[in-house]
Amino acid sequence: ADTYFGILNSASVTTISLNTNGNTYFNGGNVGIGTASPGSKLTVSGPSNAASNTPSQAIVDIVGSSTAHLLMGTASASPYGAWINTDATGQPLILQGPGGNVGIGTDSPQNILHLKSNDPKLILEDGNAGTDEKVYAIYPAGSQYVLQTMTDAHVSAQNAYVVNRTGTAVDSHQWYTANALRMGMDSAGRLSFGPDALDIQIDPASTNS
């Protein structure tokens, strides 16, 4: 087909089309869609909406030859983040499908998922659980690895399990109930029980099998 550029005015609607049988490119400058002052090679501006599976709610809708859409947008409510969705809850969003690592907070991920920040908490939430029984937090805190239970509002937490380390060596394990230390194990394998895990101590080196 021949290359042509067309402008169609119909019922107060203007349609612009560009058809070509070769490559189409813009050489130099930035391109804006929805904005007259693009700040990058391609800037797309549109309304912000809550994360959605509906293409019309997205700013960018990428459609292939299958039925799936890749949707991207910006959130309309605090904390005003950005979102990526497919167009149906049954459609998976695939990262590194052929293999490879994914990094969040790092540009050199060392395994299939590598999280890095100054406060790298992993939050797990079960939407079907009861009030204040939904949320768990797992995170490193300096020389500790911590498992906590959290309220639904994510503002209060209680320890469930803590690992203490020096370098790569594990110094102790600590188990909690009612946010109080109940049992501990030190690097020599000695167990301790009771409030603050100090009342009763068992040394495996001094017991007979």
MOTA-V410831 format. One line per field, one symbol per residue. ss: DSSP state (H for helix, E for strand, C for the rest). phi: phi as a letter, one per 40 degrees, with the letter a starting at -180 (. if undefined). burial: # if it has 9 or more other ideal C-beta (glycine too) atoms within 8 Angstrom, else .. A space follows every 50 residues. Layout:
ss: ???
phi: ???
burial: ???
This chain:
ss: CCCEEEEEEECCEEEEEEECCCCCCCCCCCEEECCCCCCCCEEECCCCCC CCCCHHHCCEEEECCCCCEEEEEECCCCCCCEEEEECCCCCCCCCCCCCC CEEECCCCCCCCEEECCCCCCEEEECCCCCCCCCEEEEEEECCEEEEEEE CCCCCCEEEEEEEEEECCEEEEEEEEECCEEEEEEECCCCEEECHHHCCE EECHHHCCC
phi: .ccabbbbbafgbbbbbbbabbcbabbggbbbbgacbcbadabbbaccac daccdccccbbbbbccccbbbbabccbdcfcbbbaccaccccbbbfdchh bbbbgabbccadabbaacaccbbbbcccccdfbcbbbbacbgcbbbbbcb cccgbbabcbabbbbbgccccabbbbbfgbcbabbcccgccbbgdgfbcb bbbccbbcc
burial: .............................###..#..#....##....#. .#....####.......########.......#.###...#......... ###..#..#....##....#..#..........######....#####.# #......########......#####....######...#####..#... .#.......
